[in-house]
Amino acid sequence: MVTSMRPAPRWRAWVIALATMEAASRATALTLDDVAREGELRFLAERPDPGAYRYDAEARIDADSLREGVVTMRTCHRQLDPNPRIVVAFNPERVQSIDIVSTEGVGRAWVEGRRVELADVRRGGSVCIDLRTRALEPIGEGRWRLHAGPLMRRYLDGYLPMEAELKVVWPPGLLQVTTTDPAPQPGVKLSAGTDGATLHVTFAGRLSATWELQRPAAAR
C-alpha cells in the first residue's frame, strides 16, 4: 500500500506519505465519503477502518535539545499493506542520524542516505526507526515550537483515514504545553503531564501538526 515517503518541507521530522497501490483490499469497508479529497482535512471521532495503518512517534527533549534544537525520536509505521517496495524519506537538511530499530513482516530493510528502504512488505508489516533531528524551533524567550508532519495516507487522488499518536517526553518540570495545532476536538485528543504529552489524532487528509512548548513559570 505504501510506495513512497517524501521529505517534509523545511525541517519537519515526523514524515509519512502513503501512496496506495493495493489499498483496495483495505478500502473495501470504506465508502467514498470516507476518502478525503486533495486539500481537504477531516478529523474523525471514530475510525471507519479500525485495524488499518497507523503511525506513532515519540520525541525526547532534554536541556541540550532546548539549546541546540536537536531531539531524538522513535517513529513506527504499523499495519502496513503489502507492497514490494516502500521508501521512508526524511529531510536531509535536518536529520542527523537514522537507525532501523526493528521490522516485522518485511523481507529486507536498509538505510540509504536519508531514507529507509523496505522490500517485500507483507500485510500487517511494521518498521520502527530511531532518529536524531533538528526539530525544535525557538519562538521567544523560554518558548519553542515542535513540528510534526506532513502525515497522510494517500489513495489515488485522495486520502484514506489513519491514526497518528504523537508523543513528546522531557524531564519532569522542564516544559509544559501551551497550545497544539490541531487543538483538541472530536478526533483529536490531548493528554499532558509534567514530563510530557501525547496528541492522538484520527483523520483523513494531509496533516501538519505543531506543539508550542514553554518553560513553566517556576523554572524561568
Secondary structure, 3 states (H helix, E strand, C coil): CCCCECCCCCCCCCCEEEEECCCHHHHCCCCHHHCEECCCEEECCCCCCCCCCEEEEEEECCHHHHHHCEEEEEEEEEEECCEEEEEEECCCCCEEEEEEEEEEEEEEEEEECCEEEEEEEEEEEEEEEEEEEECEEEEECCEEEEEEEEEEEEECCEECEEEEEEEEECCCCCCEEEEEECCCECCEEEEEECCEEEEEEEEEECEEEEEEEECCHHHC
